[in-house]
């Protein structure tokens, strides 16, 4: 049987696991809700059960290893989640070693946005390049940086926290303790907050703000203004990233992509305005949509044992 690995993506509300072979073919996938209210042990058992079911089906002898993507700051050396708003009961717990002990195999723990960036490099929009930056646009904003085909993690494993780059100096306060972070000005949460301030509705989702922008009335004009502001905030951050890395590819993913037609033009204009590097290299520097959707993290997690396993 061909060699395969298992990728697991643990989110704030659900768990997904996939068996993927060394060529990037998705062999099988398991998904379901996670019973966080039942505590740490219940979640660990669900993770082990999902991985175990795939291993049983495809054979333990062909398993290259297991990659797990989780939200939050990861201390890679110890395999510990240091900070995660979505998984507080797993903070400072040796999750990597505990899962490895229960399953008796190699386990690699990674930040979920880093895993998504690696997935896009392996089997998504970044297959033709070895250097890219991914911004994940959702309730918050995350990011991952790939250089030479590998994740850039920094010395503590905390590199790539792109949602906390400053887009608006002295802007909206952020939960991280800073002000003007791009996730407070360009995330789905920021879009809904702007809609509320512009009296478009109290409880609109970012999808509904997009649908409003597609219309032709006064509310549509206000909604399009929200996407313009959001796009310019992203453009300011992208300009800094282009100037810093001079990579060939910058990808955006997440639930905000349907509104690309409204936020991408001001985003790219602002990137060009604020980045001399982009102006000089825009014929070969691409800013594009990611292609794997919510599967990116699964592919990236599954890829980890092949590229990181020898370092463990």
C-alpha positions in Angstrom: 0.0 0.0 0.0 1.4 3.5 -0.8 2.6 5.6 2.0 0.1 8.1 3.4 -0.1 10.6 6.3 -3.0 11.9 8.4 -3.8 15.6 8.8 -6.1 16.8 11.5 -7.6 20.3 11.7 -9.0 21.2 15.1 -11.2 24.3 15.1 -13.3 26.2 17.6 -16.4 24.2 16.8 -15.4 21.1 14.8 -12.7 18.5 14.0 -11.7 17.2 10.6 -9.2 14.5 9.8 -8.0 13.3 6.4 -5.7 10.5 5.0 -3.7 11.9 2.1 -1.0 10.0 0.1 2.4 11.3 -0.8 1.1 12.6 -4.1 -1.5 14.8 -2.5 -4.5 12.5 -3.3 -7.1 12.7 -0.6 -8.0 9.1 0.3 -10.6 9.7 3.0 -11.9 12.4 5.3 -13.8 12.4 8.7 -15.5 15.4 10.1 -17.8 16.2 13.0 -18.5 18.5 15.9 -16.3 18.5 19.0 -17.8 18.3 22.5 -15.7 21.1 24.1 -18.2 21.3 27.0 -17.2 17.9 28.1 -13.6 19.0 28.7 -10.1 18.2 27.6 -10.2 14.4 27.9 -13.3 14.2 25.7 -11.7 16.2 22.9 -8.4 14.2 23.1 -10.5 11.0 22.8 -12.3 12.4 19.7 -9.0 13.3 18.1 -7.5 9.9 18.8 -10.7 8.2 17.6 -10.7 10.1 14.2 -7.1 9.4 13.6 -7.4 5.8 14.7 -10.3 5.2 12.3 -8.2 6.4 9.3 -5.1 4.4 10.4 -7.2 1.3 10.8 -8.6 1.6 7.3 -5.3 2.4 5.5 -2.9 0.5 7.7 -0.4 1.5 10.4 2.7 0.2 8.5 2.2 2.7 5.7 1.5 5.7 8.0 4.3 8.4 7.6 3.0 10.4 10.6 0.3 12.7 11.8 0.1 16.5 11.5 -2.3 18.5 13.7 -3.3 22.1 13.0 -4.7 24.2 15.8 -5.5 27.9 16.4 -3.2 29.8 18.6 0.4 30.4 19.5 2.4 27.1 19.3 5.6 26.4 21.3 7.0 24.0 18.8 9.9 22.7 20.9 7.5 21.4 23.6 4.5 20.7 21.3 2.3 22.9 23.5 -0.4 25.5 22.7 0.6 28.6 24.6 -2.4 30.8 23.8 -5.7 30.0 22.1 -9.0 31.9 22.5 -10.8 28.9 20.9 -9.2 26.1 22.9 -8.3 27.5 26.3 -8.6 24.0 28.0 -5.7 22.8 25.8 -3.4 25.7 26.7 0.0 24.6 28.3 -1.0 21.0 27.9 1.5 18.6 26.1 -1.0 17.8 23.4 1.6 16.6 20.8 3.3 14.2 23.1 0.0 12.9 24.6 -1.5 12.2 21.2 1.7 10.6 20.1 1.8 8.4 23.3 -1.8 7.2 22.7 -1.2 6.4 19.1 2.4 5.3 19.2 3.5 7.4 16.2 5.1 10.6 15.1 2.9 13.7 15.7 3.7 17.3 14.6 1.7 20.2 16.0 1.3 23.4 14.0 -0.6 26.6 13.9 -3.7 26.2 11.7 -2.9 29.2 9.4 0.7 28.0 8.9 -0.7 24.6 8.0 -3.1 26.3 5.5 -0.2 28.2 3.9 1.8 25.0 3.6 -1.3 23.2 2.0 -1.6 25.9 -0.6 2.1 25.6 -1.4 1.8 21.8 -1.7 -1.4 21.3 -3.6 -3.1 24.7 -4.1 -2.4 28.1 -5.7 1.3 28.0 -4.6 2.4 24.8 -6.3 4.6 26.6 -8.8 6.5 28.7 -6.2 8.6 28.0 -3.1 8.0 31.4 -1.4 4.6 32.8 -0.5 2.5 34.6 2.1 -1.1 33.6 3.0 -3.6 35.8 4.7 -6.6 34.0 6.1 -9.7 36.3 6.3 -12.4 35.1 8.7 -13.7 36.1 12.1 -10.1 37.3 12.7 -7.1 37.3 10.4 -4.3 34.8 10.5 -1.4 34.2 8.3 1.4 31.9 7.2 4.8 32.5 5.5 6.5 29.9 3.3 10.1 30.3 2.3 12.0 27.6 0.4 9.0 25.4 0.7 9.1 25.4 4.5 7.1 27.3 7.1 8.8 30.3 8.6 8.2 30.0 12.4 10.6 32.3 14.1 12.7 31.2 17.1 9.7 30.6 19.4 7.3 29.4 16.7 5.2 32.6 16.7 6.1 34.1 13.3 3.3 34.7 10.8 0.8 36.4 13.2 -0.1 38.7 10.3 -3.5 39.7 11.7 -1.7 41.8 14.3 0.3 43.9 11.8 -0.8 47.5 12.1 -3.1 48.8 9.3 -4.3 52.0 11.0 -2.0 53.6 13.5 -4.0 54.5 16.7 -7.0 52.6 15.1 -9.4 50.3 16.8 -8.2 48.6 20.0 -7.4 44.9 19.6 -7.7 42.1 22.0 -3.9 41.6 21.7 -3.4 44.9 23.6 -2.4 46.9 20.5 -4.4 49.3 18.3 -5.1 49.4 14.6 -4.4 45.7 13.9 -5.5 44.7 10.5 -7.9 42.1 11.9 -9.8 44.9 13.6 -10.2 46.7 10.3 -10.4 44.0 7.6 -11.9 40.8 9.2 -15.5 39.6 9.0 -15.9 41.0 12.5 -14.7 44.4 11.4 -17.0 44.4 8.3 -20.0 43.7 10.5 -19.0 46.4 13.0 -18.7 48.9 10.2 -22.1 47.9 8.9 -23.6 48.5 12.4 -21.9 52.0 12.6 -23.2 52.9 9.1 -26.7 51.8 10.3 -27.1 49.1 7.7 -28.2 46.6 10.4 -27.5 45.5 13.9 -26.7 41.8 13.2 -25.6 41.6 9.6 -23.0 39.0 8.6 -20.2 39.8 6.3 -22.0 37.7 3.7 -25.1 39.9 4.0 -22.9 43.0 3.7 -21.6 41.5 0.5 -25.1 40.8 -0.8 -26.1 44.4 0.0 -23.1 45.7 -2.0 -24.4 43.8 -5.1 -27.5 46.0 -5.2 -28.1 49.4 -6.7 -29.6 51.5 -3.8 -28.2 53.8 -1.1 -27.6 50.8 1.2 -25.5 49.2 -1.6 -23.3 52.3 -1.9 -22.7 52.2 1.9 -21.9 48.5 1.8 -19.4 49.0 -1.1 -17.8 51.7 1.0 -17.2 49.2 3.8 -15.5 46.9 1.3 -13.3 49.8 0.0 -12.2 50.6 3.5 -11.6 46.9 4.3 -9.6 46.5 1.0 -7.4 49.5 1.7 -6.5 48.2 5.2 -5.4 44.9 3.6 -3.5 46.8 1.0 -1.5 48.7 3.6 -0.5 45.4 5.2 0.3 43.7 1.9 2.5 46.7 0.9 4.6 46.1 4.0 4.7 42.4 3.3 5.8 42.9 -0.3 8.5 45.3 0.8 9.7 43.0 3.5 9.8 39.6 1.6 9.8 40.4 -2.1 8.1 37.0 -2.7 6.4 36.1 -6.0 3.0 35.2 -4.5 0.6 36.6 -1.8 -2.6 34.7 -1.3 -5.8 35.4 0.5 -8.3 32.8 1.7 -11.3 32.5 3.9 -15.0 33.3 4.0 -14.5 36.8 2.8 -13.4 35.8 -0.7 -16.9 36.1 -2.3 -16.6 39.9 -1.9 -13.3 39.9 -3.9 -14.8 42.0 -6.7 -15.4 44.8 -4.1 -12.3 44.7 -1.9 -9.6 43.5 -4.2 -9.3 46.6 -6.5 -8.8 49.1 -3.6 -6.5 46.5 -1.9 -4.3 46.2 -5.0 -4.3 50.0 -5.6 -3.2 50.6 -2.0 -0.5 48.0 -2.3 0.9 49.7 -5.4 0.6 53.1 -3.8 2.5 52.1 -0.6 5.0 49.6 -2.0 7.9 50.6 -4.3 8.8 46.9 -4.4 5.4 46.1 -5.8 5.5 48.9 -8.4 8.9 47.7 -9.6 7.9 44.0 -9.7 4.2 43.8 -10.3 4.5 42.0 -13.6 6.0 39.1 -11.6 4.4 39.6 -8.2 0.9 38.1 -7.8 -1.8 38.9 -5.3 -4.4 36.2 -5.7 -7.1 34.1 -4.1 -6.1 30.8 -2.5 -7.8 27.7 -4.1 -8.1 25.0 -1.5 -10.7 26.7 0.7 -11.1 25.1 4.1 -9.2 22.0 2.9 -5.9 23.9 2.9 -5.2 23.2 6.6 -5.9 19.5 6.2 -3.4 19.2 3.3 -0.8 21.3 5.1 -1.1 19.2 8.3 -0.8 16.0 6.3 2.3 17.3 4.5 4.1 18.1 7.8 5.3 14.5 8.5 7.1 14.3 5.1 8.9 17.7 5.3 9.3 18.0 9.1 9.5 14.4 10.3 13.2 14.1 9.9 13.7 17.1 12.2 11.6 15.7 15.0 
